[in-house]
Amino acid sequence: MNTINMRLGNLELRNEKNLGSGERYLEIVEWIQPDSCITIAIFIKDKEGYFLKSVGDRIALEQGDWHSLGILVKNGFDFLKQDAKGVENE
């Protein structure tokens, strides 16, 4: 998986690595303090492609953050689509 890191306000789209399996995945986090964030959503692969899964009710954001979330979600799906095409061509 290629790397992406995009931040808009308190929200960030980024790659992470599962500590147990070592697999890379894409998540959206909300920065609570300058050095502390929580995962609010994860992109999960299934047989039909990817879907976005909210972590509990953490995706309940301030009104101004919804536009930023939409941009990050769109960029996340675009990134995953392009990344999958790159893997197919290898």
PLY file of the C-alpha trace (Angstrom):
ply
format ascii 1.0
element vertex 90
property float x
property float y
property float z
element edge 89
property int vertex1
property int vertex2
end_header
0.00 0.00 0.00
1.28 3.44 -0.91
1.30 6.20 1.69
-1.24 8.96 2.22
-1.41 11.59 4.92
-3.92 14.42 4.56
-5.07 16.71 7.35
-7.98 19.16 7.31
-8.52 21.00 10.58
-8.85 18.44 13.38
-9.33 15.50 11.00
-6.64 13.43 9.30
-6.66 10.65 6.70
-3.64 8.39 7.14
-2.14 4.93 6.74
-1.52 2.81 9.78
-0.17 -0.67 10.44
-1.97 -3.36 12.43
0.38 -4.26 15.28
-0.77 -7.88 15.31
-0.83 -8.79 11.63
1.40 -6.09 10.20
-1.23 -5.28 7.57
-1.53 -1.68 6.40
-4.91 0.05 6.51
-6.43 3.49 6.04
-8.13 5.41 8.83
-9.55 8.81 9.65
-8.62 10.25 13.04
-9.78 13.27 14.99
-7.11 15.24 16.82
-8.34 15.96 20.35
-5.17 17.67 21.60
-1.94 18.55 19.79
-0.42 15.16 20.65
-3.52 12.98 21.04
-5.97 11.60 18.48
-8.71 8.97 18.23
-9.69 6.82 15.27
-13.19 7.74 14.13
-13.46 5.61 10.97
-11.63 2.82 9.16
-11.69 1.76 5.51
-12.30 -2.00 5.40
-11.89 -4.28 2.39
-14.48 -6.93 1.58
-15.32 -8.98 -1.51
-17.07 -6.03 -3.19
-14.36 -3.43 -2.55
-13.98 -1.05 0.38
-16.46 0.44 2.82
-16.10 2.97 5.61
-16.83 1.80 9.14
-17.40 4.23 11.99
-15.78 3.44 15.31
-18.76 3.56 17.66
-20.31 7.03 17.76
-16.99 8.84 17.31
-17.99 10.02 13.85
-20.47 12.45 15.48
-18.48 15.60 14.69
-18.85 19.32 15.15
-20.92 20.92 12.39
-17.91 22.50 10.65
-16.03 19.19 10.43
-18.56 17.41 8.20
-17.31 19.08 5.02
-13.71 18.13 5.87
-14.81 14.55 6.62
-16.49 14.33 3.20
-13.30 15.46 1.48
-11.18 12.96 3.43
-13.59 10.08 2.74
-13.59 10.86 -1.01
-9.79 11.09 -1.04
-9.56 7.84 0.90
-11.70 5.93 -1.59
-9.82 7.51 -4.53
-6.49 6.56 -2.94
-7.59 2.97 -2.36
-8.86 2.66 -5.93
-5.55 3.97 -7.33
-3.53 1.82 -4.93
-5.46 -1.29 -6.05
-4.74 -0.45 -9.69
-1.03 -0.18 -8.85
-1.06 -3.62 -7.22
-2.79 -5.14 -10.26
-0.12 -3.72 -12.59
2.82 -5.10 -10.58
0 1
1 2
2 3
3 4
4 5
5 6
6 7
7 8
8 9
9 10
10 11
11 12
12 13
13 14
14 15
15 16
16 17
17 18
18 19
19 20
20 21
21 22
22 23
23 24
24 25
25 26
26 27
27 28
28 29
29 30
30 31
31 32
32 33
33 34
34 35
35 36
36 37
37 38
38 39
39 40
40 41
41 42
42 43
43 44
44 45
45 46
46 47
47 48
48 49
49 50
50 51
51 52
52 53
53 54
54 55
55 56
56 57
57 58
58 59
59 60
60 61
61 62
62 63
63 64
64 65
65 66
66 67
67 68
68 69
69 70
70 71
71 72
72 73
73 74
74 75
75 76
76 77
77 78
78 79
79 80
80 81
81 82
82 83
83 84
84 85
85 86
86 87
87 88
88 89
